[in-house]
Amino acid sequence: MPLWRYGARDYGLGAFAELGLPAITAEDLQEWAARYFTRENAGLWLAGTELPPDLRLELPSGTRMPAPAASSALAGTPAFFYGPGRATAMDAVVPAGAAARVLNDVVERELYRALRQRDGLSYTTATSYEPRGDGNAVVTALTDAPNGKEDAVLGGFVDVLARIRVGRIDEADVAAVVGRATDALSSVEADGARLPSIAFNLLTGRPVRSSDDLTRQLKEVTVESVHAVATTAHASSLLMTPRGRSADWAGFTRAEPGLVGLLSGTSHRGLGGLDGQ
């Protein structure tokens, strides 16, 4: 998904094999470490009553490196591309916040109910919410499909997203998600569990909020605010369809590589029924 959304830059780099590692020199490594291995670009968190007495962090001073600006390899969204297998997945970029977190869990509940419990089509329905460090977050949804059920799963997946996008959101689902999240924030393990995300926010310059503040924000989430984020999510959505299945019937445009022009050379037609060159 990152490969198609961003290309071979910034947030898309993690989708590529590190083919250039053998070419890195000691000087390259030293230059990189001088930029990033500094006190301003490191965070340490510990869960416990006291710091180890001999703990030392001998890092030089440097300059805080901001999260990279996100590129795009897509001509427009909503878009789809053919995946390599039978799974269907979607990701979308939304403003980070409580409403987006609730939307993420509402989508997971709806997918599980429709594709697993009601239709018995998918064994795996999962979503994730990942802050990107620039004020936005990526919401991702995934379903698998048994052999021969790919079209039914794709159709059911798109139907769930469409219902949420037009505002058909069960208020009981929103209340259940908010209740579960606020209960987790009130547990004795909550502060320790939040340490990694607090360190992430510090390093990316995002606000660090208390558990009470996060609880208040969650309780302010409504069906209307979840619907608003769902509308934004659809506008930026990238859909991965099972191998060879189109989604233009659902309003998604096929994603094409962002070529700026062909280089001179010899063209060779792809093997195995591929439609590219």
Sine and cosine of phi, psi and omega as CSV:
sin_phi,cos_phi,sin_psi,cos_psi,sin_omega,cos_omega
0.00,0.00,-0.74,0.67,0.04,-1.00
-0.88,0.47,-0.56,0.83,0.02,-1.00
-0.85,0.52,-0.72,0.70,-0.04,-1.00
-0.96,0.27,-0.58,0.82,-0.06,-1.00
-0.97,0.25,-0.71,0.71,-0.15,-0.99
-0.95,-0.30,-0.41,0.91,-0.12,-0.99
0.99,0.15,-0.30,-0.95,-0.08,-1.00
-1.00,0.03,0.79,0.61,-0.01,-1.00
-0.57,-0.82,0.32,-0.95,0.11,-0.99
0.51,0.86,-0.94,-0.35,-0.12,-0.99
-0.96,0.29,-0.15,0.99,0.05,-1.00
-1.00,0.01,-0.21,0.98,-0.11,-0.99
-0.89,0.46,-0.53,0.85,-0.02,-1.00
-0.91,0.41,-0.25,0.97,0.00,-1.00
-1.00,0.07,-0.06,1.00,-0.07,-1.00
-0.94,-0.34,0.53,-0.85,0.15,-0.99
-0.92,0.39,0.53,-0.85,-0.06,-1.00
-1.00,0.09,0.94,0.34,-0.11,-0.99
-0.94,0.34,-0.33,0.94,-0.06,-1.00
-1.00,0.00,0.01,1.00,-0.06,-1.00
-0.84,0.55,-0.66,0.75,-0.01,-1.00
-0.88,0.47,-0.32,0.95,-0.05,-1.00
-1.00,-0.01,-0.10,0.99,-0.04,-1.00
-0.96,0.29,0.71,-0.70,0.01,-1.00
-0.98,-0.21,0.20,-0.98,0.06,-1.00
-0.87,0.50,-0.60,0.80,0.02,-1.00
-0.91,0.42,-0.64,0.77,0.06,-1.00
-0.86,0.51,-0.70,0.71,-0.03,-1.00
-0.91,0.42,-0.67,0.75,0.01,-1.00
-0.90,0.43,-0.65,0.76,0.01,-1.00
-0.90,0.43,-0.67,0.74,0.00,-1.00
-0.91,0.41,-0.71,0.71,-0.01,-1.00
-0.89,0.45,-0.58,0.81,0.01,-1.00
-0.90,0.43,-0.48,0.88,0.03,-1.00
-0.99,0.14,-0.64,0.77,-0.20,-0.98
-0.95,-0.33,-0.46,0.89,-0.03,-1.00
-1.00,0.01,0.91,0.41,-0.02,-1.00
-0.76,-0.65,0.23,-0.97,-0.01,-1.00
-0.88,0.48,-0.55,0.83,-0.05,-1.00
-0.96,0.27,-0.25,0.97,-0.06,-1.00
-0.87,-0.48,0.36,0.93,0.00,-1.00
-0.77,-0.64,0.58,-0.82,0.09,-1.00
-0.73,-0.68,0.67,-0.75,0.03,-1.00
-0.83,-0.56,0.78,-0.63,0.09,-1.00
-0.80,-0.60,0.60,-0.80,0.04,-1.00
-0.69,-0.72,0.61,-0.79,0.10,-1.00
-0.96,-0.29,0.93,-0.36,-0.03,-1.00
0.13,-0.99,-0.04,-1.00,-0.07,-1.00
-1.00,0.01,-0.36,0.93,-0.03,-1.00
-0.40,-0.92,0.33,-0.94,0.04,-1.00
-0.99,0.15,0.55,-0.84,0.11,-0.99
-0.85,0.52,0.72,-0.69,-0.11,-0.99
-0.90,0.44,-0.45,0.89,-0.04,-1.00
-0.98,-0.18,0.28,0.96,-0.02,-1.00
-0.94,0.34,0.80,-0.60,0.06,-1.00
-0.69,-0.72,0.69,-0.73,0.05,-1.00
-0.87,-0.50,1.00,-0.01,-0.09,-1.00
-1.00,0.03,0.95,0.30,0.03,-1.00
-0.94,-0.35,0.62,-0.79,0.02,-1.00
-0.96,0.27,0.26,-0.97,0.08,-1.00
-0.98,0.19,0.41,-0.91,-0.02,-1.00
-0.33,-0.95,-0.44,-0.90,-0.02,-1.00
-0.90,-0.44,0.73,-0.68,0.05,-1.00
-0.88,0.47,0.81,-0.58,0.00,-1.00
-1.00,-0.09,0.87,-0.50,-0.04,-1.00
-0.96,0.27,0.29,-0.96,0.14,-0.99
-0.88,0.48,0.63,-0.78,-0.04,-1.00
-0.92,0.38,0.50,-0.87,0.13,-0.99
-0.93,0.36,0.69,-0.73,-0.06,-1.00
-0.97,0.23,0.77,-0.64,0.11,-0.99
-1.00,0.02,0.00,-1.00,0.10,-1.00
-0.57,-0.82,0.75,-0.66,0.08,-1.00
-0.98,-0.20,0.14,0.99,-0.07,-1.00
-0.97,-0.23,0.65,-0.76,0.07,-1.00
-0.95,0.32,-0.44,0.90,0.00,-1.00
-0.03,-1.00,0.23,-0.97,0.04,-1.00
-0.68,-0.73,0.39,-0.92,0.04,1.00
-0.93,0.36,0.60,-0.80,-0.07,-1.00
-0.67,-0.75,0.28,-0.96,0.06,-1.00
-0.67,-0.75,0.37,-0.93,0.14,-0.99
-0.62,-0.78,0.38,-0.92,0.00,-1.00
-0.97,0.23,0.84,-0.54,0.05,-1.00
-0.98,0.18,0.15,-0.99,-0.06,-1.00
-1.00,0.07,-0.13,0.99,-0.09,-1.00
-0.60,-0.80,-0.58,-0.81,-0.08,-1.00
-0.99,-0.14,-0.12,0.99,-0.09,-1.00
-0.97,0.24,0.44,-0.90,0.16,-0.99
-0.90,-0.44,0.69,-0.72,0.00,-1.00
-0.54,-0.84,0.37,-0.93,0.05,-1.00
-0.57,-0.82,0.63,-0.78,0.22,-0.97
-0.75,-0.66,0.38,-0.92,-0.05,-1.00
-0.51,-0.86,0.51,-0.86,0.04,-1.00
-0.98,-0.20,0.82,-0.57,-0.06,-1.00
-0.71,-0.70,0.34,-0.94,0.11,-0.99
-0.89,0.46,0.76,-0.65,0.00,-1.00
-0.91,0.42,0.61,-0.79,0.03,-1.00
0.37,-0.93,0.00,-1.00,-0.09,-1.00
-0.89,0.45,-0.66,0.75,-0.03,-1.00
-0.89,0.45,-0.62,0.79,0.03,-1.00
-0.93,0.38,-0.62,0.79,0.05,-1.00
-0.89,0.45,-0.67,0.75,0.01,-1.00
-0.92,0.39,-0.68,0.73,0.06,-1.00
-0.83,0.56,-0.70,0.71,0.00,-1.00
-0.81,0.59,-0.73,0.68,-0.05,-1.00
-0.97,0.25,-0.53,0.85,0.07,-1.00
-0.90,0.43,-0.67,0.74,0.04,-1.00
-0.87,0.49,-0.68,0.73,0.00,-1.00
-0.89,0.46,-0.67,0.74,0.03,-1.00
-0.88,0.47,-0.70,0.72,-0.02,-1.00
-0.91,0.41,-0.68,0.73,0.02,-1.00
-0.90,0.45,-0.68,0.74,0.01,-1.00
-0.89,0.45,-0.69,0.72,-0.03,-1.00
-0.91,0.41,-0.68,0.74,-0.08,-1.00
-0.98,0.19,-0.73,0.68,-0.15,-0.99
-1.00,-0.03,-0.43,0.90,-0.01,-1.00
-0.98,-0.18,-0.83,0.56,-0.11,-0.99
-0.97,0.23,-0.76,0.66,-0.11,-0.99
-0.98,0.20,-0.79,0.62,-0.12,-0.99
-0.99,-0.15,-0.24,0.97,0.01,-1.00
0.87,0.50,0.61,0.80,-0.09,-1.00
-0.99,-0.14,-0.45,0.89,-0.15,-0.99
-0.72,-0.69,0.70,-0.71,0.07,-1.00
-1.00,0.05,-0.41,0.91,-0.04,-1.00
-0.85,-0.52,0.86,-0.50,0.16,-0.99
-0.73,-0.68,0.87,-0.49,-0.10,-1.00
-0.55,-0.84,0.47,-0.89,0.10,-0.99
-0.71,-0.70,0.29,-0.96,0.08,-1.00
-0.56,-0.83,0.50,-0.87,0.04,-1.00
-0.84,-0.54,0.89,-0.46,-0.09,-1.00
-0.78,-0.62,0.95,-0.33,0.11,-0.99
-0.85,0.53,0.60,-0.80,-0.06,-1.00
-0.99,-0.17,-0.18,0.98,0.04,-1.00
1.00,-0.06,-0.07,1.00,-0.02,-1.00
-0.88,-0.47,0.33,0.94,-0.05,-1.00
1.00,-0.08,-0.14,0.99,0.05,-1.00
-0.92,-0.40,0.24,-0.97,0.06,-1.00
-0.68,-0.73,0.40,-0.92,0.05,-1.00
-0.95,-0.31,0.86,-0.52,0.09,-1.00
-0.99,-0.17,0.80,-0.60,-0.05,-1.00
-0.82,-0.57,0.68,-0.73,0.06,-1.00
-0.80,-0.60,0.59,-0.81,-0.08,-1.00
-0.60,-0.80,0.65,-0.76,0.15,-0.99
-0.67,-0.74,0.55,-0.83,0.12,-0.99
-0.99,-0.14,0.08,-1.00,-0.02,-1.00
-0.52,-0.86,0.74,-0.67,0.13,-0.99
-0.91,0.42,0.38,-0.92,0.02,-1.00
-0.84,0.54,0.79,-0.61,-0.01,-1.00
1.00,-0.04,-0.13,0.99,-0.02,-1.00
-0.93,-0.35,0.22,0.98,-0.09,-1.00
-0.87,0.50,-0.69,0.72,-0.03,-1.00
-0.91,0.41,-0.65,0.76,0.00,-1.00
-0.91,0.41,-0.66,0.75,0.01,-1.00
-0.91,0.40,-0.70,0.71,0.04,-1.00
-0.86,0.52,-0.71,0.70,0.01,-1.00
-0.89,0.45,-0.69,0.72,0.02,-1.00
-0.91,0.41,-0.63,0.78,0.03,-1.00
-0.88,0.48,-0.76,0.65,-0.01,-1.00
-0.90,0.43,-0.61,0.79,0.01,-1.00
-0.88,0.47,-0.67,0.74,0.02,-1.00
-0.87,0.48,-0.74,0.67,0.00,-1.00
-0.89,0.45,-0.61,0.79,-0.01,-1.00
-0.92,0.40,-0.65,0.76,0.01,-1.00
-0.88,0.47,-0.68,0.74,0.00,-1.00
-0.93,0.36,-0.61,0.79,-0.03,-1.00
-0.90,0.43,-0.57,0.82,-0.01,-1.00
-1.00,0.02,0.09,1.00,0.10,-0.99
0.99,-0.12,0.13,0.99,0.04,-1.00
-0.99,0.11,0.97,0.26,-0.06,-1.00
-0.89,-0.45,0.81,-0.59,-0.02,-1.00
-0.96,0.27,0.84,-0.54,0.02,-1.00
-0.87,0.49,-0.51,0.86,0.03,-1.00
-0.92,0.40,-0.57,0.82,0.06,-1.00
-0.91,0.42,-0.69,0.72,0.03,-1.00
-0.88,0.48,-0.70,0.71,0.00,-1.00
-0.89,0.46,-0.65,0.76,0.00,-1.00
-0.91,0.42,-0.68,0.73,0.00,-1.00
-0.91,0.41,-0.71,0.70,0.01,-1.00
-0.88,0.47,-0.68,0.73,0.00,-1.00
-0.88,0.47,-0.69,0.73,0.01,-1.00
-0.91,0.41,-0.64,0.77,-0.02,-1.00
-0.93,0.36,-0.66,0.75,0.00,-1.00
-0.94,0.34,-0.56,0.83,0.08,-1.00
-0.88,0.47,-0.65,0.76,0.01,-1.00
-0.90,0.44,-0.60,0.80,0.00,-1.00
-0.94,0.33,-0.36,0.93,-0.02,-1.00
-1.00,-0.06,-0.02,1.00,-0.02,-1.00
-0.97,0.25,0.31,-0.95,-0.03,-1.00
-0.93,0.37,-0.36,0.93,-0.01,-1.00
-1.00,0.00,-0.03,1.00,-0.18,-0.98
-0.87,0.49,-0.75,0.66,-0.07,-1.00
-0.89,0.45,-0.66,0.75,0.04,-1.00
-0.90,0.43,-0.65,0.76,-0.01,-1.00
-0.92,0.39,-0.42,0.91,-0.05,-1.00
-1.00,0.07,-0.13,0.99,-0.08,-1.00
-0.83,0.55,-0.71,0.71,0.01,-1.00
-0.87,0.50,-0.66,0.75,-0.01,-1.00
-0.94,0.33,-0.54,0.84,0.07,-1.00
-0.90,0.43,-0.69,0.72,0.05,-1.00
-0.88,0.48,-0.65,0.76,0.02,-1.00
-0.87,0.49,-0.71,0.70,-0.01,-1.00
-0.90,0.44,-0.65,0.76,0.03,-1.00
-0.87,0.50,-0.71,0.70,-0.07,-1.00
-0.95,0.31,-0.44,0.90,-0.02,-1.00
-0.98,-0.18,0.09,1.00,0.07,-1.00
0.96,0.27,0.38,0.93,0.02,-1.00
-1.00,-0.06,0.39,-0.92,0.00,-1.00
-0.89,0.45,0.62,-0.79,0.10,-0.99
-0.98,-0.20,0.91,-0.42,-0.11,-0.99
-0.95,-0.31,0.50,-0.86,0.03,-1.00
-0.97,0.24,0.27,-0.96,0.06,-1.00
-0.87,0.49,-0.60,0.80,0.02,-1.00
-0.90,0.43,-0.65,0.76,0.00,-1.00
-0.91,0.41,-0.67,0.74,0.03,-1.00
-0.90,0.44,-0.63,0.78,0.04,-1.00
-0.89,0.46,-0.69,0.72,0.02,-1.00
-0.88,0.48,-0.69,0.73,0.00,-1.00
-0.89,0.45,-0.65,0.76,0.02,-1.00
-0.90,0.44,-0.66,0.76,-0.03,-1.00
-0.94,0.35,-0.30,0.95,0.04,-1.00
-1.00,0.06,-0.13,0.99,0.00,-1.00
-0.95,0.33,0.73,-0.68,0.01,-1.00
-0.85,-0.53,0.16,-0.99,0.09,-1.00
-0.85,0.53,-0.63,0.78,-0.03,-1.00
-0.91,0.41,-0.65,0.76,0.00,-1.00
-0.95,0.32,-0.55,0.83,0.09,-1.00
-0.92,0.39,-0.65,0.76,0.03,-1.00
-0.88,0.47,-0.65,0.76,0.00,-1.00
-0.88,0.47,-0.67,0.74,0.02,-1.00
-0.93,0.37,-0.59,0.80,0.03,-1.00
-0.89,0.46,-0.59,0.81,0.05,-1.00
-0.91,0.42,-0.68,0.73,0.06,-1.00
-0.89,0.45,-0.66,0.75,-0.01,-1.00
-0.87,0.50,-0.70,0.72,-0.02,-1.00
-0.89,0.46,-0.65,0.76,-0.04,-1.00
-0.88,0.47,-0.47,0.88,-0.02,-1.00
-0.96,-0.29,0.18,0.98,-0.20,-0.98
-0.96,0.27,0.57,-0.82,0.10,-0.99
-0.81,-0.59,0.87,-0.50,-0.10,-1.00
-0.96,-0.28,0.75,-0.66,0.14,-0.99
-0.98,-0.22,0.89,-0.46,-0.03,-1.00
-0.99,-0.12,0.35,-0.93,0.11,-0.99
-0.86,0.51,0.39,-0.92,-0.11,-0.99
-0.74,0.67,0.86,-0.51,0.11,-0.99
0.99,0.15,0.01,1.00,-0.03,-1.00
-1.00,-0.09,0.80,-0.61,0.02,-1.00
-1.00,0.08,0.37,-0.93,0.09,-1.00
-0.77,-0.63,0.33,0.95,0.03,-1.00
-0.91,0.42,-0.44,0.90,0.04,-1.00
-0.90,0.44,-0.33,0.94,-0.01,-1.00
-0.98,-0.20,0.17,0.99,0.04,-1.00
1.00,-0.01,0.19,0.98,0.04,-1.00
-0.99,-0.12,0.70,-0.72,0.04,-1.00
-1.00,-0.07,0.69,-0.73,-0.01,-1.00
-0.90,0.44,0.80,-0.60,0.01,-1.00
-0.95,0.30,0.68,-0.74,0.05,-1.00
-0.84,-0.54,0.57,-0.82,0.07,-1.00
-0.83,0.56,0.65,-0.76,-0.05,-1.00
-0.98,0.18,0.96,0.29,-0.01,-1.00
-0.98,0.17,0.68,-0.74,0.05,-1.00
-0.99,-0.17,0.00,1.00,-0.01,-1.00
0.49,-0.87,0.40,-0.91,-0.01,-1.00
-1.00,0.03,0.68,-0.73,0.11,-0.99
-0.98,0.21,0.42,-0.91,0.04,-1.00
-0.95,0.31,0.62,-0.78,-0.01,-1.00
0.36,-0.93,-0.26,-0.97,-0.04,-1.00
-0.98,-0.19,0.76,-0.65,0.04,-1.00
-1.00,-0.02,0.62,-0.78,0.04,-1.00
-0.76,-0.65,0.76,-0.65,-0.01,-1.00
-0.96,0.29,0.64,-0.77,-0.04,-1.00
-0.91,0.41,0.49,-0.87,0.02,-1.00
-1.00,-0.02,0.23,-0.97,0.11,-0.99
0.94,0.34,0.47,0.88,0.06,-1.00
0.98,0.18,0.19,0.98,0.04,-1.00
-0.93,0.36,0.60,-0.80,-0.09,-1.00
-0.99,-0.13,0.18,0.98,0.03,-1.00
-0.97,-0.23,-0.07,-1.00,0.04,-1.00
-0.76,-0.65,0.00,0.00,0.00,0.00
